[in-house]
């Protein structure tokens, strides 16, 4: 049973491979569907691991390391390929954007202080799967898309709090509601072959603004530097 939690976590890599194969064929809804499955697995494996004390009972395998490997390929590597291969970037900058994403994502996942003591992320938490979804939905002008990627890559290292909507206690009910609504709207967008009604796109952008900015209202924590 406990090793099954590790298998559940590792299944995210399989989802990543299927997502990458879909991305190679430019089947964006299928790609995001597989990344969505990986996202659900990522949400449930941690609580299960803590519930069954997997780290204490199976010390040979590090669930934390396994989780980081899965997160890197699903949150960073596959989305980087999608952003580069989708024609979103200006000519000649597609590979540059992809390299910038994977490099900054690698450093972020290697950061031992990526989270504060009260479980906020420090800086943009390498959610490139979500960024890719929005870019492919909105399809901004190439120069603007490149500017967004550059800004978020730099914000990876910025010292601002970014809320973890599942683990931060502040506004937890509102965060759960926003996350649930986002999931429903994202499914609607994928079912519409990435061409949903305008109100769906507007609502998704509103939720993104909320999640991205609500961390700025984080109260001061006792462990914060003076």
C-alpha positions in Angstrom: 0.0 0.0 0.0 2.7 2.5 1.0 4.8 1.7 -2.2 1.6 2.3 -4.1 1.9 6.0 -3.1 5.3 6.1 -4.8 3.8 4.5 -7.9 1.0 7.1 -7.9 3.6 9.8 -7.8 5.7 8.2 -10.5 2.6 7.9 -12.7 2.9 11.6 -13.3 6.0 10.9 -15.5 3.9 8.7 -17.7 1.3 11.5 -18.0 4.2 13.8 -19.0 5.3 11.4 -21.7 1.8 11.2 -23.1 1.4 14.9 -22.9 4.7 15.4 -24.8 3.6 13.0 -27.5 0.4 15.0 -27.9 2.4 18.2 -28.0 4.6 16.9 -30.8 1.4 16.3 -32.8 0.1 19.8 -31.8 -2.9 18.2 -30.0 -3.0 20.9 -27.3 -6.2 19.8 -25.6 -4.9 16.3 -25.2 -1.6 17.6 -23.9 -3.3 19.7 -21.3 -5.6 16.9 -20.4 -2.6 14.7 -19.5 -1.0 17.5 -17.7 -4.2 18.0 -15.8 -4.2 14.3 -14.8 -0.6 14.8 -13.5 -1.8 17.9 -11.6 -4.5 15.8 -9.8 -2.0 13.1 -9.0 0.3 15.7 -7.6 -2.4 17.1 -5.4 -3.3 13.7 -3.8 0.0 11.9 -3.4 1.4 14.3 -0.8 -1.5 13.9 1.7 -1.5 10.1 1.1 2.3 9.9 1.8 1.8 11.8 5.0 -1.2 9.7 6.0 0.6 6.4 5.6 4.1 7.7 6.8 5.7 6.6 3.5 8.9 8.4 4.2 9.4 6.7 7.6 8.3 3.2 6.5 10.1 3.2 3.0 13.3 5.2 3.6 15.0 3.8 0.5 13.0 5.8 -1.9 12.7 9.6 -1.5 9.2 10.7 -2.2 10.3 14.3 -2.2 12.9 13.7 -4.9 10.5 11.7 -7.0 7.9 14.4 -6.6 10.4 17.1 -7.8 11.3 15.0 -10.8 7.7 14.6 -11.8 6.9 18.2 -11.2 9.8 19.4 -13.3 8.8 17.4 -16.4 5.1 18.3 -16.0 5.3 21.9 -14.8 8.3 22.9 -16.8 9.8 20.7 -19.4 6.7 19.7 -21.4 5.1 23.2 -21.2 8.5 24.7 -22.4 8.4 22.5 -25.5 4.7 23.5 -26.1 5.5 27.2 -25.8 8.4 26.8 -28.2 6.7 24.6 -30.7 3.3 26.4 -30.9 4.3 29.4 -32.9 3.7 31.8 -29.9 7.2 33.2 -29.8 8.8 35.7 -32.3 10.9 34.1 -35.0 14.2 32.9 -33.6 13.2 33.2 -29.9 11.3 29.9 -29.6 14.4 28.0 -28.5 15.6 30.8 -26.4 12.3 30.9 -24.5 12.3 27.2 -24.0 15.8 27.2 -22.6 15.0 30.1 -20.3 12.0 28.3 -19.0 13.8 25.0 -18.2 16.9 26.8 -16.7 14.9 29.0 -14.4 12.6 26.1 -13.6 15.6 23.9 -12.7 17.0 26.5 -10.4 13.6 27.0 -8.8 13.1 23.3 -8.0 16.6 23.1 -6.6 15.9 26.0 -4.2 15.7 24.7 -0.6 13.9 27.8 0.4 11.3 27.9 -2.4 8.6 28.0 0.3 8.1 30.2 3.4 7.4 28.7 6.8 3.7 29.4 6.2 3.8 27.5 2.9 3.8 30.4 0.4 6.0 30.1 -2.6 8.9 32.5 -3.0 8.7 34.1 -6.4 6.8 32.7 -9.5 6.6 29.0 -8.7 7.4 27.7 -12.2 3.8 27.0 -13.1 4.6 26.9 -16.8 1.9 24.4 -17.5 -0.6 27.1 -16.5 1.3 29.8 -18.4 1.2 27.6 -21.6 -2.5 27.1 -21.2 -3.2 30.9 -21.0 -0.8 31.7 -23.9 -2.4 29.1 -26.1 -5.9 30.3 -25.1 -5.3 34.0 -25.5 -2.6 33.9 -28.2 -1.1 37.4 -27.6 1.1 39.0 -30.2 4.5 37.2 -30.3 6.4 40.1 -28.8 4.0 40.3 -25.9 4.2 36.5 -25.4 8.0 36.7 -25.3 7.8 39.6 -22.8 5.5 37.5 -20.6 7.8 34.5 -20.6 10.8 36.8 -19.9 9.0 38.5 -17.0 7.9 35.3 -15.4 11.4 33.8 -15.8 12.8 36.7 -13.9 10.0 36.7 -11.3 11.1 33.1 -10.5 13.8 34.7 -8.3 11.9 37.7 -7.1 11.3 37.8 -3.3 7.5 38.1 -3.4 5.0 35.6 -1.8 2.9 33.5 -4.2 0.1 31.6 -2.5 -0.1 27.8 -2.5 -3.9 27.6 -2.9 -4.1 24.1 -1.4 -1.9 24.5 1.6 -2.0 28.1 2.8 -4.6 28.6 5.5 -5.4 32.3 4.8 -8.5 32.6 2.5 -8.5 28.8 2.2 -12.3 28.5 1.4 -12.1 31.2 -1.2 -8.9 29.7 -2.6 -10.6 26.3 -2.9 -13.6 27.8 -4.6 -11.4 29.7 -7.1 -9.4 26.5 -7.8 -12.5 24.5 -8.3 -14.0 27.1 -10.7 -10.7 27.3 -12.6 -10.7 23.5 -13.1 -14.2 23.5 -14.5 -13.5 26.4 -16.8 -10.3 24.9 -18.0 -12.1 21.7 -18.8 -14.7 23.7 -20.8 -11.8 25.4 -22.7 -10.2 22.0 -23.5 -13.6 20.6 -24.6 -14.0 23.5 -26.9 -10.6 22.7 -28.6 -9.0 25.8 -27.0 -11.6 28.1 -28.5 -14.1 28.6 -25.7 -16.6 31.5 -25.4 -15.0 34.8 -24.4 -16.6 34.8 -21.0 -14.7 31.6 -20.1 -11.3 33.2 -21.1 -12.2 36.4 -19.1 -13.1 34.3 -16.0 -10.0 32.2 -16.3 -7.9 35.4 -16.5 -9.7 36.9 -13.5 -8.9 33.8 -11.4 -5.3 33.9 -12.5 -5.0 37.6 -11.4 -6.5 36.6 -8.0 -4.1 33.7 -7.5 -1.2 35.7 -8.7 -1.8 38.8 -6.5 -3.4 37.5 -3.4 0.0 36.5 -2.0 0.8 40.3 -1.7 -1.7 40.4 1.2 0.2 37.8 3.1 0.6 38.9 6.8 4.0 39.2 8.2 5.3 35.9 9.6 7.5 35.5 12.8 10.2 33.8 10.7 10.4 36.7 8.2 13.7 38.6 8.2 13.5 42.1 9.9 
